[in-house]
Amino acid sequence: MNSKAELEKDLTAEAKIKAAALKLFTQKGFDAVKTREIAAEAGINLALLNYYFRSKENLFELIMLENMSMFAAGISVIIHNSATTLDAKISALTSHYIDILIKNPNVPQFVLNEMQSHPEKITDIIGQKINIFQSDLMKQVQQEMQKGHLVNLSHPIQYFVNLLALTIFPFVSRPLLMKLGDINDEAFAQMMEGRKKMLPVWLKAMYAPKTKNE
């Protein structure tokens, strides 16, 4: 049986490898990263990396699964909750996404890069965990459209797409925004915190039907 010290050593080594791999995959993409680079970044030898993860593909899929699970955690509960209103769902989703992205600002770029190179892996994971088309969120959007409370969208998924875009784009463009706005990490995080309250308001205004006087 492994001692406590050995188990802690194993966990530390695995954590270092995953952190190094995520950094390099984010910077260069899966195809351009070599296992020896990951080992060097983690400060371990290549044999140890192979011992834990066998291959770059296994390591990548584990990291991708963990990051997708991180994004999906809580989302399924929110969008499939028939007891909450559409407005409540949008507020909860906005807060959930922004909280995760503030802690992990490089993840969106990583995911976007891999969506271009390996779309099947992303769609399989997201589709299985979220199932947006069968959600109460989509049903409520359709109901609000039928009641005339929302403008008639070409497809109710447009509502969710705009929510994602308004939430994620600032993090994808974070280096540019920080440069143009001359702001630091703390100021950027505060700005994103403010968006938690504003995004639901903007979405509601965006899709509010015009009155006869407008």
LOROGU-988393 format. One record per residue: x, z, y of N, C-alpha, C in turn; residue number from 0. Coordinates in Angstrom, 1 decimal. Example, Ala and Ser with C-alpha at 12.3 -4.5 7.8 and 13.67 -1.06 7.14 Angstrom:
> n.X,n.Z,n.Y,ca.X,ca.Z,ca.Y,c.X,c.Z,c.Y,pos
> 13.2,7.8,-5.7,12.3,7.8,-4.5,13.2,7.8,-3.3,0
> 12.8,7.1,-2.2,13.7,7.1,-1.1,12.9,7.9,0.0,1
# end
This chain:
> n.X,n.Z,n.Y,ca.X,ca.Z,ca.Y,c.X,c.Z,c.Y,pos
> 0.8,0.0,-1.2,0.0,0.0,0.0,0.9,0.0,1.2,0
> 0.5,-0.8,2.2,1.3,-0.9,3.5,1.2,0.4,4.2,1
> 2.3,0.8,4.9,2.3,2.0,5.7,1.6,1.7,7.0,2
> 1.3,2.7,7.8,0.6,2.6,9.1,1.5,1.7,10.0,3
> 2.8,2.0,9.9,3.8,1.3,10.8,3.8,-0.2,10.4,4
> 3.8,-0.5,9.1,3.8,-1.9,8.7,2.5,-2.6,9.1,5
> 1.4,-1.9,9.0,0.1,-2.6,9.5,0.2,-2.8,10.9,6
> 0.7,-1.9,11.7,0.8,-2.1,13.2,1.7,-3.2,13.5,7
> 2.8,-3.3,12.7,3.8,-4.4,12.9,3.1,-5.7,12.7,8
> 2.3,-5.8,11.6,1.6,-7.0,11.2,0.6,-7.4,12.3,9
> -0.1,-6.5,12.8,-1.1,-6.8,13.9,-0.4,-7.2,15.1,10
> 0.7,-6.6,15.5,1.5,-7.0,16.7,2.0,-8.4,16.5,11
> 2.6,-8.8,15.4,3.1,-10.1,15.1,2.0,-11.2,15.2,12
> 0.9,-10.9,14.6,-0.3,-11.8,14.6,-0.8,-12.0,16.0,13
> -0.9,-10.9,16.8,-1.3,-11.0,18.2,-0.4,-11.8,19.0,14
> 0.9,-11.6,18.8,1.9,-12.4,19.6,1.8,-13.9,19.3,15
> 1.7,-14.2,18.0,1.6,-15.6,17.6,0.3,-16.3,18.2,16
> -0.8,-15.6,18.1,-2.0,-16.2,18.7,-2.0,-16.3,20.2,17
> -1.4,-15.3,20.9,-1.2,-15.4,22.3,-0.3,-16.6,22.7,18
> 0.8,-16.7,22.0,1.7,-17.8,22.2,1.1,-19.2,22.0,19
> 0.3,-19.3,20.9,-0.3,-20.5,20.5,-1.4,-20.9,21.5,20
> -2.2,-19.9,22.0,-3.2,-20.2,23.0,-2.6,-20.7,24.3,21
> -1.5,-20.1,24.7,-0.8,-20.5,25.9,-0.3,-21.9,25.8,22
> 0.3,-22.3,24.7,0.9,-23.6,24.5,-0.2,-24.7,24.3,23
> -1.2,-24.3,23.5,-2.3,-25.3,23.3,-3.0,-25.6,24.6,24
> -3.1,-24.5,25.5,-3.8,-24.7,26.8,-3.0,-25.6,27.7,25
> -1.7,-25.4,27.7,-0.8,-26.1,28.5,-0.6,-27.6,28.1,26
> -0.4,-27.8,26.8,0.0,-29.1,26.3,-1.0,-29.8,25.4,27
> -2.0,-29.1,24.9,-2.9,-29.7,23.9,-2.4,-29.5,22.5,28
> -3.3,-29.6,21.5,-2.9,-29.3,20.1,-1.9,-30.3,19.6,29
> -2.0,-31.6,19.9,-1.2,-32.6,19.3,0.3,-32.5,19.7,30
> 0.5,-32.1,21.0,1.8,-32.0,21.6,2.6,-30.8,21.2,31
> 2.0,-29.8,20.7,2.6,-28.5,20.4,3.2,-28.5,19.0,32
> 4.5,-28.1,18.8,5.1,-27.9,17.5,5.1,-26.5,17.1,33
> 5.1,-26.2,15.8,5.1,-24.9,15.3,6.3,-24.1,15.8,34
> 7.5,-24.8,15.8,8.7,-24.1,16.2,8.6,-23.6,17.7,35
> 7.8,-24.3,18.5,7.6,-23.9,19.9,6.8,-22.6,20.0,36
> 5.8,-22.6,19.1,4.9,-21.4,19.1,5.7,-20.2,18.6,37
> 6.5,-20.4,17.6,7.4,-19.3,17.1,8.3,-18.8,18.2,38
> 8.9,-19.7,18.9,9.9,-19.4,20.0,9.2,-18.6,21.1,39
> 8.0,-19.1,21.5,7.2,-18.4,22.5,6.8,-17.0,22.1,40
> 6.5,-16.9,20.8,6.1,-15.5,20.3,7.3,-14.6,20.1,41
> 8.5,-15.2,20.1,9.7,-14.4,19.8,9.8,-14.0,18.4,42
> 9.4,-14.9,17.5,9.5,-14.7,16.0,10.2,-15.9,15.4,43
> 10.5,-15.8,14.1,11.1,-16.9,13.4,9.9,-17.8,12.8,44
> 10.2,-19.0,12.5,9.2,-20.0,12.1,8.6,-19.6,10.7,45
> 9.5,-19.0,9.9,9.0,-18.6,8.5,7.9,-17.5,8.6,46
> 8.0,-16.6,9.6,7.0,-15.6,9.8,5.7,-16.2,10.3,47
> 5.8,-17.2,11.1,4.5,-17.9,11.6,3.9,-18.5,10.4,48
> 4.6,-19.2,9.6,4.1,-19.9,8.4,3.5,-18.9,7.4,49
> 4.1,-17.7,7.3,3.7,-16.7,6.4,2.2,-16.2,6.8,50
> 2.0,-16.0,8.1,0.7,-15.6,8.6,-0.3,-16.6,8.6,51
> 0.0,-17.8,9.1,-1.0,-18.9,9.3,-0.9,-20.2,8.6,52
> 0.2,-20.3,7.8,0.4,-21.5,6.9,0.6,-22.8,7.6,53
> -0.1,-23.1,8.7,0.0,-24.3,9.3,-0.5,-24.2,10.8,54
> -0.1,-25.2,11.6,-0.5,-25.3,13.0,-2.0,-25.5,13.0,55
> -2.6,-26.3,12.1,-4.0,-26.5,12.0,-4.8,-25.3,11.8,56
> -4.3,-24.4,10.8,-5.0,-23.2,10.6,-5.0,-22.3,11.8,57
> -3.9,-22.2,12.5,-3.7,-21.4,13.7,-4.6,-21.9,14.8,58
> -4.7,-23.2,15.0,-5.5,-23.8,16.0,-7.0,-23.5,15.7,59
> -7.4,-23.7,14.5,-8.8,-23.5,14.2,-9.2,-22.0,14.3,60
> -8.3,-21.1,14.0,-8.6,-19.7,14.2,-8.8,-19.4,15.7,61
> -7.8,-19.9,16.5,-7.9,-19.6,17.9,-9.1,-20.3,18.5,62
> -9.4,-21.5,18.1,-10.6,-22.2,18.6,-11.9,-21.4,18.3,63
> -11.9,-21.0,17.0,-13.1,-20.2,16.5,-13.3,-18.9,17.3,64
> -12.2,-18.2,17.6,-12.2,-17.0,18.3,-12.7,-17.2,19.7,65
> -12.2,-18.2,20.4,-12.6,-18.5,21.7,-14.0,-19.0,21.8,66
> -14.4,-19.8,20.9,-15.8,-20.3,20.9,-16.7,-19.1,20.6,67
> -16.3,-18.2,19.7,-17.1,-17.1,19.4,-17.2,-16.2,20.6,68
> -16.2,-16.1,21.4,-16.2,-15.2,22.6,-17.2,-15.8,23.6,69
> -17.2,-17.1,23.7,-18.2,-17.7,24.6,-19.6,-17.6,24.1,70
> -19.7,-17.7,22.8,-21.1,-17.7,22.2,-21.6,-16.3,22.0,71
> -20.7,-15.3,21.9,-21.2,-14.0,21.7,-22.1,-13.5,22.8,72
> -23.3,-13.2,22.5,-24.3,-12.7,23.4,-25.2,-13.8,23.9,73
> -24.7,-15.1,24.0,-25.4,-16.2,24.5,-26.7,-16.4,23.6,74
> -26.4,-16.5,22.3,-27.5,-16.7,21.4,-28.6,-15.7,21.5,75
> -28.2,-14.4,21.7,-29.2,-13.3,21.9,-30.0,-13.5,23.1,76
> -29.3,-14.0,24.2,-30.0,-14.2,25.5,-31.0,-15.3,25.4,77
> -30.6,-16.5,24.9,-31.4,-17.7,25.0,-32.5,-17.7,24.0,78
> -32.4,-16.9,22.9,-33.4,-16.8,21.9,-34.3,-15.6,22.0,79
> -34.3,-14.9,23.1,-35.1,-13.7,23.3,-36.4,-14.1,24.0,80
> -37.5,-14.1,23.2,-38.8,-14.5,23.7,-39.4,-13.4,24.6,81
> -38.8,-12.2,24.7,-39.4,-11.2,25.5,-38.9,-11.2,27.0,82
> -38.0,-12.1,27.3,-37.5,-12.1,28.7,-37.9,-13.4,29.4,83
> -38.0,-13.3,30.7,-38.4,-14.5,31.5,-37.2,-15.5,31.6,84
> -37.5,-16.7,32.1,-36.5,-17.7,32.3,-35.5,-17.2,33.4,85
> -36.0,-16.6,34.5,-35.2,-16.1,35.5,-34.2,-15.0,35.0,86
> -34.7,-14.1,34.1,-33.9,-13.1,33.5,-32.8,-13.7,32.6,87
> -33.2,-14.7,31.9,-32.2,-15.4,31.0,-31.1,-16.0,31.9,88
> -31.4,-16.7,33.0,-30.4,-17.3,33.8,-29.5,-16.3,34.4,89
> -30.0,-15.2,34.9,-29.2,-14.1,35.4,-28.2,-13.5,34.4,90
> -28.8,-13.3,33.2,-27.9,-12.7,32.1,-26.9,-13.7,31.7,91
> -27.2,-15.0,31.6,-26.2,-16.0,31.2,-25.1,-16.1,32.2,92
> -25.5,-16.2,33.5,-24.5,-16.3,34.5,-23.5,-15.1,34.5,93
> -24.0,-13.9,34.4,-23.1,-12.7,34.3,-22.3,-12.8,33.1,94
> -22.8,-13.2,32.0,-22.1,-13.2,30.7,-20.9,-14.2,30.8,95
> -21.2,-15.4,31.3,-20.1,-16.4,31.4,-19.1,-16.0,32.4,96
> -19.5,-15.5,33.5,-18.5,-15.2,34.6,-17.6,-14.0,34.2,97
> -18.2,-13.0,33.5,-17.4,-11.9,33.1,-16.3,-12.3,32.1,98
> -16.7,-13.2,31.2,-15.7,-13.7,30.2,-14.6,-14.5,30.8,99
> -15.0,-15.4,31.8,-14.1,-16.3,32.4,-13.1,-15.6,33.4,100
> -13.6,-14.6,34.0,-12.7,-13.8,34.9,-11.5,-13.2,34.0,101
> -11.9,-12.7,32.8,-10.9,-12.1,31.9,-10.0,-13.2,31.3,102
> -10.6,-14.4,31.1,-9.9,-15.5,30.4,-10.0,-16.8,31.2,103
> -9.4,-16.9,32.3,-9.5,-18.0,33.2,-9.0,-19.3,32.7,104
> -8.1,-19.3,31.7,-7.5,-20.5,31.2,-8.3,-21.2,30.0,105
> -9.2,-20.4,29.5,-9.9,-20.9,28.3,-10.8,-22.1,28.6,106
> -11.5,-22.2,29.8,-12.3,-23.5,30.0,-11.4,-24.7,29.9,107
> -10.2,-24.7,30.5,-9.4,-25.9,30.5,-8.9,-26.2,29.1,108
> -8.7,-25.2,28.3,-8.3,-25.4,26.9,-9.4,-26.0,26.1,109
> -10.6,-25.5,26.3,-11.8,-26.1,25.6,-12.1,-27.5,26.0,110
> -12.0,-27.8,27.3,-12.2,-29.1,27.8,-11.2,-30.1,27.2,111
> -9.9,-29.7,27.2,-8.9,-30.6,26.7,-9.2,-30.9,25.2,112
> -9.6,-29.9,24.4,-9.8,-30.1,23.0,-11.1,-30.9,22.8,113
> -12.1,-30.8,23.7,-13.3,-31.5,23.5,-13.0,-33.0,23.6,114
> -12.0,-33.4,24.3,-11.6,-34.8,24.4,-10.8,-35.3,23.2,115
> -10.0,-34.4,22.6,-9.2,-34.7,21.5,-9.8,-34.5,20.1,116
> -10.6,-33.4,20.0,-11.2,-33.0,18.8,-12.6,-32.6,19.0,117
> -13.5,-33.5,19.4,-14.9,-33.1,19.8,-15.7,-32.6,18.6,118
> -15.3,-33.0,17.4,-16.1,-32.6,16.2,-16.0,-31.1,15.9,119
> -14.8,-30.6,16.2,-14.5,-29.2,15.9,-15.3,-28.3,16.9,120
> -15.3,-28.7,18.2,-16.0,-28.0,19.2,-17.5,-28.0,19.0,121
> -18.1,-29.2,18.7,-19.5,-29.4,18.6,-20.0,-28.6,17.3,122
> -19.2,-28.6,16.3,-19.7,-27.9,15.1,-19.8,-26.4,15.3,123
> -18.8,-25.9,16.0,-18.8,-24.4,16.3,-19.9,-24.0,17.2,124
> -20.0,-24.8,18.4,-21.0,-24.5,19.4,-22.4,-24.7,18.8,125
> -22.6,-25.8,18.1,-24.0,-26.1,17.6,-24.5,-25.0,16.7,126
> -23.6,-24.6,15.8,-24.0,-23.6,14.8,-24.3,-22.2,15.4,127
> -23.6,-21.9,16.5,-23.7,-20.5,17.0,-24.8,-20.4,18.1,128
> -25.0,-21.5,18.8,-26.0,-21.4,19.9,-27.3,-22.1,19.7,129
> -27.3,-23.3,19.2,-28.5,-24.0,18.9,-29.5,-24.0,20.1,130
> -29.0,-24.6,21.2,-29.7,-24.5,22.4,-31.0,-25.2,22.4,131
> -31.1,-26.3,21.6,-32.4,-27.1,21.7,-33.6,-26.4,21.0,132
> -33.3,-25.4,20.2,-34.4,-24.7,19.5,-34.6,-23.3,20.2,133
> -34.0,-23.1,21.3,-34.0,-21.8,22.0,-35.3,-21.6,22.8,134
> -35.6,-20.3,23.0,-36.7,-19.9,23.9,-36.4,-20.3,25.3,135
> -35.1,-20.4,25.7,-34.7,-20.9,27.0,-35.2,-22.3,27.3,136
> -35.0,-23.2,26.3,-35.5,-24.6,26.5,-37.0,-24.7,26.5,137
> -37.6,-23.8,25.7,-39.1,-23.8,25.6,-39.7,-23.4,27.0,138
> -39.0,-22.4,27.6,-39.5,-21.9,28.9,-39.3,-22.9,30.0,139
> -38.2,-23.6,29.9,-37.9,-24.7,30.9,-39.0,-25.7,30.8,140
> -39.4,-26.1,29.6,-40.4,-27.1,29.4,-41.8,-26.6,29.9,141
> -42.0,-25.3,29.6,-43.3,-24.7,30.1,-43.4,-24.7,31.6,142
> -42.3,-24.3,32.2,-42.3,-24.2,33.7,-42.4,-25.6,34.3,143
> -41.9,-26.6,33.7,-42.1,-28.0,34.1,-43.5,-28.4,34.0,144
> -44.2,-28.1,32.9,-45.6,-28.4,32.6,-46.5,-27.7,33.6,145
> -46.1,-26.5,34.0,-47.0,-25.8,35.0,-46.7,-26.2,36.4,146
> -45.7,-27.1,36.6,-45.4,-27.5,38.0,-44.5,-26.5,38.7,147
> -44.0,-25.6,38.1,-43.1,-24.6,38.7,-41.7,-25.1,38.9,148
> -41.3,-26.1,38.1,-40.0,-26.8,38.2,-40.3,-28.3,38.3,149
> -39.4,-28.9,39.0,-39.5,-30.4,39.1,-39.4,-31.0,37.7,150
> -39.9,-32.1,37.5,-39.9,-32.8,36.2,-38.6,-33.4,35.9,151
> -37.8,-32.8,35.1,-36.5,-33.2,34.8,-36.5,-34.3,33.7,152
> -35.5,-35.2,33.7,-35.5,-36.3,32.7,-35.4,-35.6,31.3,153
> -34.8,-34.5,31.2,-34.7,-33.7,29.9,-34.4,-32.3,30.3,154
> -35.1,-31.3,29.6,-34.8,-29.9,29.9,-33.4,-29.4,29.8,155
> -32.6,-30.2,29.0,-31.2,-29.8,28.9,-30.4,-29.9,30.2,156
> -31.0,-30.7,31.1,-30.4,-30.8,32.4,-30.2,-29.4,33.1,157
> -31.2,-28.6,32.9,-31.2,-27.3,33.5,-30.0,-26.5,33.0,158
> -29.8,-26.5,31.7,-28.7,-25.8,31.1,-27.3,-26.4,31.5,159
> -27.3,-27.7,31.6,-26.0,-28.4,31.9,-25.6,-28.0,33.3,160
> -26.5,-27.9,34.3,-26.2,-27.5,35.6,-25.8,-26.1,35.7,161
> -26.4,-25.2,34.9,-26.0,-23.8,34.8,-24.5,-23.7,34.4,162
> -24.1,-24.5,33.3,-22.8,-24.5,32.8,-21.8,-25.0,33.9,163
> -22.2,-26.1,34.5,-21.3,-26.8,35.5,-21.0,-25.8,36.7,164
> -22.1,-25.2,37.2,-21.9,-24.4,38.3,-21.1,-23.1,38.0,165
> -21.2,-22.7,36.7,-20.5,-21.5,36.3,-19.0,-21.8,36.0,166
> -18.8,-22.9,35.2,-17.5,-23.1,34.7,-16.5,-23.9,35.6,167
> -17.1,-24.8,36.4,-16.2,-25.7,37.2,-15.3,-24.9,38.1,168
> -15.7,-23.8,38.8,-14.7,-23.1,39.6,-13.5,-22.6,38.9,169
> -13.7,-22.3,37.6,-12.6,-21.8,36.8,-11.7,-22.9,36.4,170
> -12.2,-24.1,36.1,-11.5,-25.3,35.8,-10.6,-25.7,37.0,171
> -11.2,-25.6,38.1,-10.5,-26.1,39.4,-9.8,-24.9,40.1,172
> -9.7,-23.8,39.4,-9.1,-22.5,40.0,-7.8,-22.7,40.8,173
> -6.8,-23.4,40.2,-5.5,-23.5,41.0,-5.8,-24.3,42.3,174
> -6.6,-25.3,42.3,-6.8,-26.1,43.5,-7.6,-25.2,44.5,175
> -8.6,-24.5,44.0,-9.4,-23.7,44.9,-8.6,-22.6,45.6,176
> -7.7,-22.0,44.8,-6.9,-20.9,45.3,-5.9,-21.5,46.3,177
> -5.4,-22.7,46.1,-4.4,-23.3,47.0,-5.1,-23.7,48.3,178
> -6.3,-24.4,48.2,-7.0,-24.8,49.4,-7.6,-23.6,50.2,179
> -8.0,-22.6,49.5,-8.6,-21.5,50.2,-7.6,-20.4,50.5,180
> -6.4,-20.6,50.1,-5.3,-19.6,50.4,-5.7,-18.2,49.9,181
> -6.2,-18.1,48.7,-6.6,-16.9,48.1,-5.8,-16.5,46.9,182
> -5.8,-15.2,46.6,-5.1,-14.7,45.4,-6.0,-14.5,44.3,183
> -5.5,-14.0,43.2,-6.3,-13.7,42.0,-7.5,-12.8,42.2,184
> -7.1,-11.7,43.0,-8.2,-10.7,43.3,-9.3,-11.3,44.1,185
> -9.0,-12.1,45.1,-10.0,-12.7,46.0,-10.8,-13.7,45.2,186
> -10.2,-14.4,44.3,-10.9,-15.4,43.5,-11.9,-14.7,42.6,187
> -11.5,-13.6,42.0,-12.3,-12.8,41.1,-13.5,-12.3,41.9,188
> -13.3,-11.8,43.1,-14.4,-11.3,43.9,-15.4,-12.4,44.3,189
> -14.8,-13.6,44.5,-15.7,-14.7,44.8,-16.6,-15.1,43.6,190
> -16.0,-15.0,42.4,-16.8,-15.3,41.2,-17.8,-14.2,41.0,191
> -17.5,-13.0,41.3,-18.5,-11.9,41.2,-19.7,-12.2,42.1,192
> -19.4,-12.7,43.3,-20.5,-13.0,44.2,-21.4,-14.1,43.6,193
> -20.9,-15.0,42.8,-21.6,-16.1,42.3,-22.6,-15.7,41.2,194
> -22.4,-14.5,40.7,-23.4,-13.9,39.7,-24.8,-13.8,40.3,195
> -24.8,-13.4,41.6,-26.1,-13.2,42.3,-26.6,-14.6,42.8,196
> -25.7,-15.4,43.3,-26.1,-16.6,44.0,-26.5,-17.7,43.1,197
> -25.9,-17.9,41.9,-26.2,-19.0,41.0,-27.7,-19.0,40.6,198
> -28.3,-17.9,40.2,-29.7,-18.0,39.8,-30.6,-18.4,41.0,199
> -30.2,-18.0,42.2,-30.9,-18.4,43.4,-30.8,-19.9,43.7,200
> -29.6,-20.4,43.5,-29.3,-21.8,43.8,-30.1,-22.7,42.8,201
> -30.1,-22.3,41.5,-30.8,-23.0,40.5,-32.3,-23.1,40.7,202
> -32.8,-21.9,41.1,-34.2,-21.8,41.4,-34.6,-22.8,42.5,203
> -33.8,-22.7,43.6,-34.1,-23.6,44.7,-33.9,-25.1,44.4,204
> -32.9,-25.4,43.6,-32.6,-26.7,43.2,-33.8,-27.4,42.5,205
> -34.5,-26.6,41.7,-35.6,-27.2,40.9,-37.0,-26.8,41.3,206
> -37.0,-26.2,42.5,-38.3,-25.8,43.0,-39.1,-27.1,43.5,207
> -40.3,-27.3,43.1,-41.1,-28.5,43.5,-41.3,-28.5,45.0,208
> -41.3,-29.6,45.6,-41.6,-29.7,47.1,-43.0,-29.5,47.3,209
> -43.3,-28.8,48.4,-44.7,-28.6,48.9,-45.1,-29.8,49.7,210
> -46.4,-29.9,49.9,-47.0,-31.1,50.6,-46.4,-31.1,52.1,211
> -46.1,-30.0,52.6,-45.6,-29.9,54.0,-44.2,-30.3,54.1,212
> -43.4,-30.4,53.0,-42.0,-30.8,53.1,-41.8,-32.3,53.1,213
# end
